Amino acid sequence: MNYNFDKMTNRFGTNSYKWDVGSKELPMWVADMDFETSPEVIEAFQRRLDHRIFGYTSVPDAYYEAVAQWWDRRHHFHVHHEWIMFCTGVVPAISSIVRKMTTAGDNVLVLAPVYNIFYNSIVNNQRNVLVSELVYSEHTYSINFDDLEEKLAAPETTLMIFCNPHNPIGKVWDNDDLQKAGNLCIKHNVLILSDEIHCDLTHLGYRYTPFASVSEEIAQHCITCVAPTKAFNLAGIQSSSIIVPNPGLRALVNRGINTDEAAEPNAFAIEAAISAFTEGEPWLNALLSYLMENRQLLEHLIASQLPELEVIHSEATYLAWIDCRAVTRDTKALCEYLRKETGLYVSEGSMFGGNGSTFLRMNYACPKARLEDGLRRFAEGVKAFQSLQIPANRS
């Protein structure tokens, strides 16, 4: 089947969080695609809608089967049905796990720059953010394992929130990195919470490795959060799974999400997930090809028109992490200028921590015509911003 990713969707007036902007603005910030979801998912919604009754919904065996088969087939990780718990979203799951599996005043470790909401889930629950900064060298990121171990060894550190693939840098962690990080967590009795929501957006030619698949010992120490929502553009449907092989940990997590009232699906969440995982693979494969074309277009334009900037090599997601050091050390100012002067709305890197203050993040999951418009605004805006800077700011 042919899928029309070039369709210029209009999301104004739909209560879209991403598109709650001015009429002349172009939002390319939050990780939310401008594509219609899989036709098979739409058909599943329509069947549910035709029933015309939207009462309390339970989670059927077919849901657990769909999740397990997807991870087995797509990611070569055998997941037992009993390991899986439904949750209303990855962020609610993370916040609930922080509350249930740690105590107030504990350290929760993250590798920065990283998804900014992790910080909220930690601080809002009276835990301390402990950052191990990723090493940025030769245009790529790596883990500083000496620093990581030092911080894992702190008695107050009880949980590490990991991101695989890593947002915003687009890194797909390999087996060696996962094993080394996992073994350090086991050594220092630190629980692993792995957010793997971007796994189905791994780029063609690369393979994502589930953290819990690395070894049986790591699996027994690991909680994994997954969902169809990012890859199938279903964030508003609020559907995710928590995978926990260890029965003791699973009982605690299950108690936490039920206490937090985050374990009951809405009337469409189950149908969306089952359809995505059982019927949506052809659509997803076509999407990944289209996204790769978009990324190549973005990289070509920046290389040809803004050679002083650099798009960091990525292996997953539809988010470009762009190094702007040659233009400014303060991308907050640059992003504000771009929005004010061109209408282009992108994410300032400082919100992700680490070395993010010299980076920005751009979402290229949109029709090519919209991407071309965004890139035109970006090039014009960056050049105009440069003309206003004094030489000292470019050093």
C-alpha positions as CSV (number, residue, x, y, z in Angstrom):
1,M,0.0,0.0,0.0
2,N,1.1,3.5,-0.8
3,Y,1.0,6.0,2.1
4,N,0.8,9.8,1.5
5,F,3.3,11.3,3.9
6,D,3.4,14.4,1.7
7,K,-0.2,15.3,2.6
8,M,-0.1,18.8,4.1
9,T,-2.1,18.2,7.3
10,N,-3.7,21.2,9.1
11,R,-3.6,21.0,12.9
12,F,-4.7,24.5,13.7
13,G,-7.9,24.6,15.7
14,T,-7.6,21.0,16.9
15,N,-6.3,21.8,20.5
16,S,-2.9,20.5,19.4
17,Y,-0.3,21.2,22.0
18,K,2.4,21.4,19.3
19,W,0.3,23.7,17.1
20,D,-1.0,26.1,19.8
21,V,1.0,28.9,18.1
22,G,0.5,32.0,16.0
23,S,-1.0,31.6,12.5
24,K,2.3,32.5,10.8
25,E,4.4,30.3,13.1
26,L,5.8,26.9,12.2
27,P,6.3,24.6,15.2
28,M,9.1,22.1,14.8
29,W,9.8,21.5,18.5
30,V,7.9,18.9,20.5
31,A,8.3,15.2,19.5
32,D,4.9,14.9,17.8
33,M,4.6,14.1,14.0
34,D,2.5,16.0,11.5
35,F,1.5,12.7,9.7
36,E,-1.8,10.9,9.9
37,T,-1.4,7.6,11.7
38,S,-1.6,4.2,10.1
39,P,-4.9,3.6,8.2
40,E,-5.2,0.3,10.1
41,V,-5.2,2.2,13.4
42,I,-7.9,4.6,12.0
43,E,-10.0,1.6,11.1
44,A,-9.7,0.2,14.6
45,F,-10.8,3.6,16.0
46,Q,-13.7,3.6,13.6
47,R,-14.9,0.1,14.7
48,R,-14.7,1.2,18.3
49,L,-16.5,4.5,17.5
50,D,-19.3,2.7,15.7
51,H,-20.0,0.8,18.9
52,R,-21.1,4.2,20.4
53,I,-20.6,3.2,24.0
54,F,-17.4,4.3,25.8
55,G,-17.5,2.9,29.3
56,Y,-14.7,1.6,31.5
57,T,-12.2,-0.5,29.5
58,S,-10.3,-3.6,30.6
59,V,-7.0,-4.9,29.2
60,P,-7.6,-8.1,27.2
61,D,-5.1,-10.9,26.6
62,A,-4.9,-9.8,23.0
63,Y,-3.1,-6.6,24.2
64,Y,-0.3,-8.5,25.9
65,E,0.0,-10.9,23.0
66,A,0.3,-8.0,20.6
67,V,3.1,-6.3,22.6
68,A,5.0,-9.6,23.2
69,Q,4.8,-10.6,19.5
70,W,6.0,-7.2,18.4
71,W,9.1,-7.2,20.6
72,D,9.8,-10.8,19.6
73,R,9.4,-10.2,15.9
74,R,10.7,-6.7,15.5
75,H,13.3,-6.5,18.2
76,H,14.3,-10.2,18.9
77,F,13.4,-9.9,22.6
78,H,11.2,-12.6,24.0
79,V,8.8,-11.0,26.4
80,H,6.5,-13.1,28.6
81,H,2.9,-11.9,28.8
82,E,3.1,-11.7,32.6
83,W,6.0,-9.3,32.4
84,I,3.7,-6.6,30.8
85,M,1.6,-4.0,32.5
86,F,-0.5,-1.4,30.8
87,C,0.0,2.2,31.8
88,T,-1.5,5.5,30.5
89,G,1.9,6.8,29.3
90,V,5.6,6.5,29.6
91,V,5.9,9.7,31.6
92,P,3.2,8.7,34.1
93,A,5.0,5.3,34.4
94,I,8.3,7.0,35.1
95,S,6.9,9.3,37.7
96,S,5.0,6.5,39.4
97,I,8.2,4.3,39.5
98,V,10.2,7.2,40.9
99,R,7.7,7.5,43.7
100,K,7.3,3.8,44.4
101,M,10.9,2.5,44.0
102,T,12.8,5.3,45.7
103,T,12.3,7.5,48.7
104,A,12.3,11.3,49.2
105,G,15.9,12.6,49.2
106,D,17.3,9.8,47.1
107,N,19.5,10.5,44.1
108,V,18.1,9.5,40.7
109,L,20.8,9.5,38.0
110,V,20.4,10.6,34.4
111,L,22.9,10.8,31.5
112,A,22.7,14.4,30.1
113,P,21.8,15.9,27.8
114,V,18.5,14.0,28.1
115,Y,14.8,14.3,27.7
116,N,13.9,17.2,29.9
117,I,10.8,15.7,31.5
118,F,13.0,13.2,33.4
119,Y,14.1,16.1,35.5
120,N,10.5,17.0,36.3
121,S,9.7,13.5,37.3
122,I,12.6,13.5,39.8
123,V,12.3,17.0,41.3
124,N,8.5,17.0,41.5
125,N,8.7,13.9,43.6
126,Q,11.3,15.4,46.1
127,R,14.2,13.3,44.8
128,N,17.6,14.7,43.7
129,V,18.7,14.9,40.1
130,L,22.2,13.4,39.8
131,V,23.8,14.1,36.4
132,S,26.5,12.1,34.7
133,E,27.3,14.1,31.6
134,L,27.9,12.3,28.3
135,V,31.2,13.0,26.7
136,Y,31.0,14.9,23.5
137,S,34.0,14.3,21.3
138,E,34.7,13.9,17.6
139,H,31.1,14.8,16.8
140,T,29.5,12.0,18.9
141,Y,28.5,11.2,22.4
142,S,29.7,8.4,24.8
143,I,29.3,7.5,28.4
144,N,32.0,8.5,30.9
145,F,32.0,5.2,32.8
146,D,34.4,6.4,35.5
147,D,32.0,9.3,36.3
148,L,29.0,7.0,36.0
149,E,30.4,4.5,38.5
150,E,31.4,7.2,41.0
151,K,27.9,8.6,41.0
152,L,26.2,5.1,41.1
153,A,28.4,4.3,44.1
154,A,27.0,7.2,46.1
155,P,24.8,5.6,48.9
156,E,22.0,8.0,48.1
157,T,21.8,6.8,44.5
158,T,19.0,4.2,44.1
159,L,17.7,4.6,40.5
160,M,19.1,5.4,37.1
161,I,16.7,6.6,34.4
162,F,18.2,5.6,31.1
163,C,17.1,6.6,27.6
164,N,17.5,4.0,24.8
165,P,17.5,5.2,22.0
166,H,18.6,8.5,23.6
167,N,16.6,11.7,23.2
168,P,17.8,14.3,22.1
169,I,21.0,12.9,20.6
170,G,19.5,10.0,18.7
171,K,22.0,7.5,20.0
172,V,21.2,3.8,19.9
173,W,23.2,2.3,22.7
174,D,25.1,-0.9,21.7
175,N,25.3,-4.1,23.6
176,D,28.7,-3.3,25.2
177,D,27.6,0.0,26.5
178,L,24.4,-1.4,27.9
179,Q,26.2,-4.3,29.5
180,K,28.8,-2.1,31.1
181,A,26.2,0.4,32.5
182,G,23.9,-2.4,33.6
183,N,26.7,-4.3,35.4
184,L,27.7,-1.1,37.2
185,C,24.1,-0.6,38.4
186,I,24.0,-4.2,39.7
187,K,27.4,-3.8,41.4
188,H,26.1,-0.7,43.3
189,N,22.5,-1.9,43.8
190,V,21.0,0.8,41.6
191,L,17.7,0.0,39.8
192,I,17.5,0.6,36.0
193,L,14.5,2.3,34.5
194,S,14.9,2.4,30.8
195,D,12.7,4.6,28.6
196,E,12.6,3.0,25.2
197,I,9.7,4.8,23.6
198,H,11.8,5.8,20.6
199,C,12.9,2.3,19.8
200,D,10.6,1.8,16.8
201,L,12.1,4.9,15.2
202,T,15.6,3.4,14.9
203,H,17.0,4.4,11.5
204,L,17.4,1.9,8.7
205,G,20.6,0.0,8.9
206,Y,20.8,0.2,12.7
207,R,19.5,-2.1,15.4
208,Y,18.1,-1.2,18.8
209,T,19.0,-3.5,21.7
210,P,16.5,-3.6,24.6
211,F,18.4,-3.0,27.8
212,A,16.7,-6.0,29.5
213,S,17.8,-8.3,26.7
214,V,21.5,-7.9,27.4
215,S,21.7,-10.5,30.1
216,E,19.4,-12.4,32.5
217,E,21.1,-10.6,35.5
218,I,20.4,-7.2,34.0
219,A,16.8,-8.2,33.1
220,Q,16.1,-9.0,36.7
221,H,17.3,-5.5,37.7
222,C,15.5,-3.6,34.9
223,I,12.2,-1.9,34.3
224,T,11.4,-1.0,30.7
225,C,8.9,1.5,29.4
226,V,7.6,1.2,25.8
227,A,4.7,2.4,23.7
228,P,3.3,2.6,20.2
229,T,2.6,6.3,20.7
230,K,5.8,7.9,19.4
231,A,6.3,5.8,16.3
232,F,2.6,5.7,15.3
233,N,1.9,9.3,16.3
234,L,-0.6,8.4,19.0
235,A,0.6,10.4,22.0
236,G,-2.9,11.8,22.7
237,I,-4.3,8.2,23.0
238,Q,-2.3,7.6,26.2
239,S,-1.2,4.0,25.8
240,S,2.1,2.4,27.0
241,S,3.5,-0.7,28.6
242,I,5.9,-1.4,31.4
243,I,7.9,-4.6,31.0
244,V,9.4,-6.1,34.2
245,P,10.8,-9.6,34.2
246,N,11.5,-9.6,38.0
247,P,8.3,-10.7,39.8
248,G,9.1,-8.8,43.0
249,L,9.8,-5.5,41.2
250,R,6.8,-6.1,39.0
251,A,4.5,-6.4,42.0
252,L,5.8,-3.1,43.4
253,V,5.5,-1.3,40.1
254,N,2.0,-2.7,39.6
255,R,0.9,-1.5,43.0
256,G,2.4,1.9,42.2
257,I,0.6,2.5,38.9
258,N,-2.7,1.3,40.4
259,T,-2.3,3.5,43.4
260,D,-1.6,6.4,41.1
261,E,-4.7,5.5,39.0
262,A,-2.5,5.2,35.9
263,A,-3.3,1.6,35.0
264,E,-6.7,1.9,33.4
265,P,-7.0,2.5,29.7
266,N,-9.3,4.9,27.9
267,A,-11.8,3.5,25.4
268,F,-9.4,3.8,22.5
269,A,-6.0,3.0,24.0
270,I,-6.2,-0.8,23.7
271,E,-7.5,-0.9,20.1
272,A,-4.8,1.6,19.0
273,A,-1.9,-0.5,20.5
274,I,-3.2,-3.8,19.2
275,S,-3.8,-2.5,15.7
276,A,-0.4,-0.7,15.6
277,F,1.5,-3.8,16.7
278,T,-0.4,-6.4,14.6
279,E,-1.2,-4.4,11.4
280,G,0.9,-1.3,11.4
281,E,4.3,-2.6,10.4
282,P,4.1,-1.8,6.6
283,W,3.1,1.7,7.4
284,L,5.9,2.1,10.0
285,N,8.5,0.8,7.5
286,A,7.3,3.3,4.9
287,L,7.4,6.1,7.5
288,L,11.0,5.2,8.4
289,S,12.0,5.5,4.7
290,Y,10.3,8.9,4.4
291,L,11.9,10.2,7.6
292,M,15.3,9.2,6.3
293,E,14.7,11.2,3.2
294,N,13.7,14.2,5.3
295,R,16.8,13.8,7.4
296,Q,19.0,13.8,4.3
297,L,17.3,16.9,3.1
298,L,17.9,18.6,6.4
299,E,21.6,17.6,6.5
300,H,22.1,18.7,2.9
301,L,20.6,22.1,3.4
302,I,22.6,22.8,6.6
303,A,25.8,21.5,5.1
304,S,25.4,23.7,2.0
305,Q,23.9,26.9,3.5
306,L,25.0,26.8,7.1
307,P,28.3,24.9,7.0
308,E,29.3,26.4,10.4
309,L,26.6,24.4,12.0
310,E,26.7,20.6,12.4
311,V,23.9,18.1,12.6
312,I,25.0,15.4,15.0
313,H,25.0,11.8,13.6
314,S,21.9,10.1,14.7
315,E,20.7,6.4,14.7
316,A,17.1,6.9,15.8
317,T,14.3,9.4,16.3
318,Y,13.0,12.1,14.0
319,L,14.8,14.8,16.0
320,A,17.9,16.6,14.7
321,W,20.4,17.7,17.4
322,I,22.3,20.6,15.9
323,D,25.6,22.0,17.2
324,C,25.5,25.8,17.0
325,R,28.7,26.6,18.8
326,A,30.2,28.4,15.8
327,V,27.2,30.8,15.9
328,T,26.4,31.2,19.6
329,R,27.1,29.8,23.0
330,D,23.5,30.6,23.9
331,T,20.9,28.8,21.8
332,K,18.1,30.0,24.0
333,A,18.7,33.5,22.5
334,L,19.0,32.0,19.0
335,C,15.7,30.0,19.4
336,E,13.9,33.1,20.7
337,Y,15.2,35.1,17.8
338,L,14.2,32.5,15.2
339,R,10.6,32.4,16.6
340,K,10.3,36.1,16.8
341,E,11.8,37.0,13.4
342,T,10.9,33.9,11.3
343,G,8.1,32.2,13.1
344,L,10.1,29.0,13.4
345,Y,9.7,27.3,16.7
346,V,12.4,24.8,17.7
347,S,13.7,23.6,21.1
348,E,16.6,25.2,22.9
349,G,19.2,22.7,23.9
350,S,19.7,24.0,27.5
351,M,16.5,22.3,28.7
352,F,18.1,18.9,28.1
353,G,21.0,19.6,30.4
354,G,24.6,18.6,29.8
355,N,26.2,20.5,27.0
356,G,22.9,21.4,25.5
357,S,23.2,25.2,25.8
358,T,25.1,25.3,22.5
359,F,22.7,23.0,20.7
360,L,19.1,23.1,19.5
361,R,16.7,20.3,18.6
362,M,14.5,20.3,15.4
363,N,11.7,17.9,14.7
364,Y,11.6,17.0,11.0
365,A,8.7,14.6,11.1
366,C,6.5,16.5,8.7
367,P,5.6,16.7,5.0
368,K,8.6,17.6,2.9
369,A,7.0,20.9,1.8
370,R,6.6,21.9,5.5
371,L,10.2,20.8,6.2
372,E,11.5,22.9,3.3
373,D,9.6,25.9,4.7
374,G,11.1,25.3,8.1
375,L,14.6,24.9,6.7
376,R,14.3,28.1,4.7
377,R,13.2,30.0,7.8
378,F,16.0,28.4,9.7
379,A,18.7,29.4,7.2
380,E,17.5,33.0,6.9
381,G,17.1,33.3,10.6
382,V,20.5,32.0,11.6
383,K,22.2,34.2,9.0
384,A,20.4,37.3,10.3
385,F,21.2,36.3,13.9
386,Q,24.9,36.0,13.0
387,S,24.9,39.4,11.4
388,L,23.8,40.9,14.8
389,Q,26.5,39.1,16.9
390,I,29.7,40.7,17.9
391,P,32.8,38.6,17.2
392,A,33.4,37.8,20.9
393,N,30.2,35.8,21.0
394,R,31.3,33.5,18.2
395,S,34.5,32.5,19.9
